[in-house]
Amino acid sequence: MEVIIKESPLEGSLLAARIIARAVRKDPETVLGLATGSTPLILYQELIRLHREEQLDFSRVVTFNLDEYVGLPPEHPASYHSFMKRNLFDHINVAPERINIPDGMAKDIRGFCREYEKKIIAAGGIDIQILGIGLDGHIGFNEPTSSLTSRTRIKTLTAQTLQENAAYFGGLANAPRHVITMGIGTILDSRMCLLLAFGERKAEIVAQAVEGPLMALVPASALQLHPDAKFIIDQAAAACLSKRSYYQYVYDHKPDWQLD
C-alpha cells in the first residue's frame, strides 16, 4: 500500500487522472473500474479535459462500475447510470457497448451478479479500480462485516449509509435499502486500486484502513493485502495517520523511475 498525501483534493485528483491517462495511452483497451459519489468528481472533470484538450482517447476503453441501487431504473436522476452519464460518459468518446454498470432492475439478481463477474473476467480483469471510502470504511457498498473474499452480490445498506444518501432521494423514506455491488474480492483482483479520500471527516477512517488491523469491520483495510493499492489523500484526510511524515518522505524521495 502506498499513501500519497497532496495539499488539496484538486492536487490529489489531478494525480489520479495522470495515472489513468498514462495507462490509457499505453494500452487503449485499458479496463477501468469506476466509482460514484462526490469524491471522484474532480477526477472525472480532469479526464474530460484531457479528452477535449489533449485528445485522450477512450474509444476502446472498457468500464465497469462498482455498484447500483436495486429497484432504481437507469433513467432515475439518482441512479448511478445517470450519475455516470452526467459526470463522465456524455463528455468523452467511450463506446456505449463497452460500458458496464450493474442493473438495479434485474429480475434475477443472483444470476446478474454471476454474469457481471464473468464479464469482468472476459474483459481481462480490471486494470485500475477507482475507489472512495465511506465514513464506516466501506468500499463500493461493501458495508462493515462484509466478507473480504466477497464477489458481486446484493447488499443491504446500513442505517449510516442510508442517512448519508437520503438527500439524493428527497428523504430517508424514499432511499433504496439494497444495492448490487462488486465484492471486496472482486476489487482486490484489480491490478491497481486508486482510493481517493479528502477532507477531515475521512481522517479517522483513513487511519483505520491504512494503519489499523485487517478486519471485516473496516472493509477498506482489505487493501492492505493488495500489491498495488494507492491511497491518494489530502492533508485534512491524513490528519490521523501516525506515520504521516514517513509517507510524505517516501513519496518525496522516490527514485526517478518510480515517479507517477
C-alpha positions as CSV (number, residue, x, y, z in Angstrom):
1,M,0.0,0.0,0.0
2,E,1.3,3.5,-0.9
3,V,-0.1,6.6,0.9
4,I,0.2,9.7,-1.2
5,I,-0.6,13.0,0.6
6,K,-1.4,16.0,-1.5
7,E,-2.2,19.5,-0.4
8,S,-5.8,19.5,-1.7
9,P,-8.5,17.4,-3.3
10,L,-7.6,19.1,-6.6
11,E,-3.9,18.0,-6.5
12,G,-4.9,14.5,-5.5
13,S,-7.5,14.2,-8.2
14,L,-5.1,15.5,-10.9
15,L,-2.5,12.9,-9.8
16,A,-5.1,10.1,-10.2
17,A,-6.1,11.5,-13.6
18,R,-2.4,11.4,-14.7
19,I,-2.1,7.7,-13.6
20,I,-5.3,6.8,-15.5
21,A,-4.3,8.8,-18.6
22,R,-0.9,7.2,-18.7
23,A,-2.4,3.7,-18.6
24,V,-4.9,4.5,-21.3
25,R,-2.2,5.9,-23.6
26,K,-0.1,2.9,-23.0
27,D,-3.0,0.4,-23.6
28,P,-6.0,1.9,-25.4
29,E,-8.1,-1.1,-24.2
30,T,-7.5,-0.4,-20.5
31,V,-10.3,-1.7,-18.3
32,L,-11.3,0.9,-15.7
33,G,-13.4,0.2,-12.6
34,L,-15.4,3.4,-11.8
35,A,-16.8,4.8,-8.6
36,T,-19.6,7.4,-8.0
37,G,-20.3,9.9,-5.3
38,S,-18.7,13.4,-4.8
39,T,-15.1,12.1,-4.3
40,P,-14.3,11.3,-7.9
41,L,-16.0,14.3,-9.5
42,I,-12.8,16.4,-9.9
43,L,-11.0,13.4,-11.3
44,Y,-13.8,12.9,-13.9
45,Q,-13.7,16.6,-14.8
46,E,-9.9,16.3,-15.4
47,L,-10.4,13.2,-17.6
48,I,-13.0,15.1,-19.6
49,R,-10.5,18.0,-20.0
50,L,-7.7,15.6,-21.1
51,H,-10.1,14.1,-23.7
52,R,-11.2,17.5,-25.1
53,E,-7.9,19.4,-24.9
54,E,-5.2,16.6,-25.2
55,Q,-7.1,14.0,-27.2
56,L,-7.1,11.3,-24.6
57,D,-8.9,8.6,-26.4
58,F,-11.5,6.4,-24.6
59,S,-13.0,4.8,-27.6
60,R,-11.5,1.3,-26.8
61,V,-11.6,1.6,-23.0
62,V,-13.9,-0.8,-21.1
63,T,-15.6,0.3,-17.9
64,F,-17.2,-1.5,-15.0
65,N,-19.0,0.5,-12.3
66,L,-18.8,-0.7,-8.7
67,D,-22.5,-0.6,-7.8
68,E,-26.1,0.5,-8.4
69,Y,-29.3,0.7,-6.3
70,V,-31.7,-2.2,-6.5
71,G,-35.1,-1.2,-7.9
72,L,-33.9,2.1,-9.4
73,P,-34.4,2.4,-13.2
74,P,-31.3,3.7,-15.2
75,E,-33.1,6.9,-16.1
76,H,-33.8,7.9,-12.4
77,P,-31.8,11.0,-11.7
78,A,-30.2,9.5,-8.6
79,S,-29.2,6.2,-10.3
80,Y,-25.5,5.6,-10.9
81,H,-26.3,5.1,-14.6
82,S,-27.5,8.8,-14.6
83,F,-24.6,9.9,-12.5
84,M,-22.0,8.4,-14.9
85,K,-23.7,9.9,-17.9
86,R,-23.9,13.4,-16.4
87,N,-20.4,13.4,-15.0
88,L,-18.3,11.4,-17.5
89,F,-19.8,9.3,-20.2
90,D,-21.7,12.1,-22.1
91,H,-18.4,14.1,-22.3
92,I,-15.9,11.5,-23.6
93,N,-15.8,9.1,-26.5
94,V,-16.3,5.9,-24.6
95,A,-18.3,3.4,-26.7
96,P,-21.7,2.7,-25.1
97,E,-21.3,-1.1,-25.6
98,R,-18.1,-1.0,-23.6
99,I,-19.8,0.5,-20.5
100,N,-20.9,-1.9,-17.8
101,I,-23.0,-0.8,-14.8
102,P,-24.9,-3.1,-12.5
103,D,-28.6,-3.5,-13.4
104,G,-30.7,-2.5,-10.4
105,M,-33.8,-3.7,-12.2
106,A,-32.6,-7.2,-12.9
107,K,-35.3,-9.8,-12.2
108,D,-32.7,-12.4,-11.3
109,I,-30.2,-10.5,-9.2
110,R,-28.1,-13.5,-8.3
111,G,-27.9,-14.5,-12.0
112,F,-27.0,-11.0,-13.0
113,C,-24.2,-10.8,-10.4
114,R,-22.7,-14.1,-11.6
115,E,-22.8,-12.7,-15.2
116,Y,-21.2,-9.4,-14.1
117,E,-18.2,-11.3,-12.6
118,K,-17.9,-13.3,-15.9
119,K,-17.9,-10.1,-17.9
120,I,-15.0,-8.7,-15.9
121,I,-13.1,-11.9,-16.4
122,A,-13.9,-11.9,-20.1
123,A,-12.6,-8.4,-20.4
124,G,-9.2,-9.5,-19.0
125,G,-9.8,-8.2,-15.5
126,I,-9.9,-4.6,-14.2
127,D,-6.6,-2.7,-14.7
128,I,-7.3,0.3,-12.5
129,Q,-10.1,0.4,-9.9
130,I,-11.1,3.8,-8.6
131,L,-12.5,3.8,-5.1
132,G,-13.8,6.2,-2.4
133,I,-14.2,5.3,1.2
134,G,-17.3,5.6,3.4
135,L,-17.2,7.0,6.9
136,D,-17.7,3.5,8.2
137,G,-14.9,2.2,5.9
138,H,-17.0,0.7,3.1
139,I,-15.6,0.4,-0.4
140,G,-18.1,0.0,-3.1
141,F,-21.1,-0.8,-1.0
142,N,-19.3,-3.5,1.0
143,E,-20.6,-2.5,4.4
144,P,-18.8,-3.4,7.7
145,T,-18.7,-7.2,8.3
146,S,-18.6,-7.9,4.5
147,S,-16.5,-10.9,3.6
148,L,-13.1,-9.9,2.5
149,T,-13.4,-12.5,-0.3
150,S,-16.9,-11.5,-1.4
151,R,-18.0,-11.2,-5.0
152,T,-20.6,-9.1,-6.8
153,R,-23.8,-9.5,-4.9
154,I,-26.8,-7.8,-3.3
155,K,-26.2,-5.9,-0.1
156,T,-28.4,-4.3,2.5
157,L,-27.3,-0.7,3.4
158,T,-26.6,0.3,6.9
159,A,-28.5,3.0,8.7
160,Q,-25.5,5.3,8.4
161,T,-25.2,4.8,4.7
162,L,-28.9,5.3,4.2
163,Q,-28.7,8.6,6.1
164,E,-25.8,9.8,4.1
165,N,-27.7,9.1,0.8
166,A,-31.1,10.3,1.9
167,A,-30.7,13.7,0.4
168,Y,-30.4,12.3,-3.1
169,F,-33.8,10.8,-2.8
170,G,-35.8,13.6,-1.1
171,G,-35.6,12.0,2.3
172,L,-34.8,8.7,4.1
173,A,-38.3,7.2,3.4
174,N,-37.5,7.2,-0.4
175,A,-33.9,5.9,-0.3
176,P,-33.3,2.4,-1.6
177,R,-32.3,-0.1,1.0
178,H,-30.5,-2.5,-1.2
179,V,-27.7,-2.3,-3.8
180,I,-25.8,-4.5,-6.2
181,T,-22.1,-4.1,-5.5
182,M,-18.8,-5.6,-6.6
183,G,-17.4,-7.6,-3.8
184,I,-14.2,-7.0,-1.9
185,G,-12.6,-10.0,-3.5
186,T,-13.6,-8.6,-6.9
187,I,-12.0,-5.2,-6.1
188,L,-8.8,-6.9,-4.8
189,D,-8.5,-8.7,-8.2
190,S,-7.9,-5.4,-9.9
191,R,-4.3,-4.8,-10.9
192,M,-4.2,-1.4,-9.3
193,C,-6.6,0.3,-6.8
194,L,-6.7,4.1,-6.5
195,L,-8.6,5.1,-3.4
196,L,-9.3,8.8,-3.1
197,A,-10.2,10.4,0.3
198,F,-10.5,14.1,1.0
199,G,-11.4,16.2,4.0
200,E,-11.2,16.0,7.8
201,R,-14.4,13.8,8.0
202,K,-12.4,11.0,6.4
203,A,-9.3,11.3,8.5
204,E,-10.2,8.8,11.2
205,I,-11.4,6.0,8.9
206,V,-8.4,6.5,6.5
207,A,-6.1,5.9,9.5
208,Q,-8.1,2.8,10.5
209,A,-7.9,1.5,6.9
210,V,-4.2,2.2,6.4
211,E,-2.7,1.6,9.9
212,G,-5.3,-0.4,11.8
213,P,-5.8,-4.1,11.8
214,L,-7.1,-6.0,8.8
215,M,-10.7,-6.7,9.6
216,A,-14.2,-7.0,8.1
217,L,-15.4,-4.2,10.3
218,V,-13.3,-1.8,8.2
219,P,-13.7,-3.2,4.6
220,A,-11.2,-0.8,3.1
221,S,-8.5,-2.3,5.4
222,A,-8.5,-5.2,2.9
223,L,-6.5,-3.0,0.6
224,Q,-3.5,-3.7,2.9
225,L,-3.4,-7.1,1.1
226,H,-3.3,-5.5,-2.4
227,P,0.1,-5.4,-4.2
228,D,-0.6,-2.0,-5.8
229,A,-3.1,0.0,-3.8
230,K,-2.6,3.7,-3.6
231,F,-4.4,5.9,-1.1
232,I,-4.4,9.4,-2.6
233,I,-5.5,11.8,0.2
234,D,-5.3,15.4,1.1
235,Q,-3.7,17.0,4.2
236,A,-7.0,17.0,6.1
237,A,-7.7,13.3,5.4
238,A,-4.1,12.5,6.5
239,A,-4.5,14.2,9.9
240,C,-4.9,11.0,12.0
241,L,-2.1,8.9,10.4
242,S,0.7,8.1,12.9
243,K,3.2,7.6,10.1
244,R,2.2,10.7,8.1
245,S,5.6,12.2,7.9
246,Y,7.1,8.9,6.8
247,Y,4.6,8.6,3.9
248,Q,5.4,12.1,2.8
249,Y,9.1,11.4,3.0
250,V,8.8,8.2,1.0
251,Y,6.8,9.9,-1.8
252,D,9.1,12.9,-1.9
253,H,12.2,10.7,-2.3
254,K,11.1,8.2,-4.9
255,P,13.7,7.3,-7.5
256,D,13.0,8.9,-10.8
257,W,11.9,5.6,-12.5
258,Q,9.2,5.2,-9.8
259,L,7.6,8.6,-10.1
260,D,3.9,8.9,-11.0
